[in-house]
Structures are given as structure tokens and as C-alpha cells.
């Protein structure tokens, strides 16, 4: 069975372990193994914050190295954009030649989530609260993520309004499995 690193800010949720187990169960249903970052062995006691951060980094990179590909939760996190750690992991996987399949729970295009309604710059482009131009390609996340994911052979699935929970994730896993086993 193919192994997929489950990237995303899910590890910060109050019910992170339950989310991870649910995603791993969906992977298993679809013939894959989900590698969830919280599955790593607990770090030893007494590490400084910096050493703990470095340990988490090393453990997650090891999981990514062991994976055949990645399923990345690119849903908005602490603002309108994807989690920056997840974006880094997505780029790492693409650079390693591994396919990435994303899922986004917010169906609105990035520009709709980011721009201040009605505000534009001198060229008529939508801008955010700071007056910075907001890209407007109709995609749910930054163009570099979407284009990079597509280049890797993957795609980004968007949760449709009213769809069952985890629908976009399930479609991403199915597409990832199908990528390897057409």
C-alpha cells in the first residue's frame, strides 16, 4: 500500500489525534497508509523549546522521506491562507519528486477570502486591508501551491458546500491512490 504524509495544521486542533485517526481510516478504506505527524515517537523529556522544535522538524522530514506522496490540508489557517508549515512541506515533497494532492475546506477563491470588498489599487486589482494586491486566479490557494501541486502530478480538491465532512480529503486520497495504481 502507498504511504502518504498527511500535512496540515490539523496537528494544532484540540482534537488533533481524532482528526489524524479519522484521516488514517479514510486512507485505509481507499487502500493507502496515512502518515500523521503526531504518530512520531514522543520526544524525550527535558528538551529546550528550540531542541523540541528541531526534533519535530527532523521527525516530520523523516516521515516525508518515508512517504510515496503527500495529502496536504491547504485550508485557511489563522487567516485566509494555508498554514505556512504545510506550504513548506508541500514544496519539500514536490522538490523531492513526490506527488502532492491538496484539499481545501473553504470553497471560496483566495481573492474572495483575502481582499477587502470593493477595495482596489490604482490598476483596479483587489487589495487586502494593507493595500497589497491580492492575486485573482479563481484558485483556493496561492498560485505557487496550485501550480506546483499540478506539476507534481497532483491536484487540489475543494470541499463543496453541503458535502459530507472529509469529502475533499477523501477525493484527494482517492486521486493519490489512483496516481500510483491507475
Secondary structure, 3 states (H helix, E strand, C coil): CEEEEEECHHHHCCCHHHHHHHHHHHHHHCCEEEEEHHHCCCCCCCCCHHHHHHHHHHHHHHHHHHCCEEEEECCCCCCCCCCHHHHHHHHHHHHCCCEEEEEECCCCCHHHHHCCCCCECCCCCEECCCCCECCCCCCCCCHHHHHHHHHCCCCEEECCCCCCCCHHHHHHHHHHHHHHCC
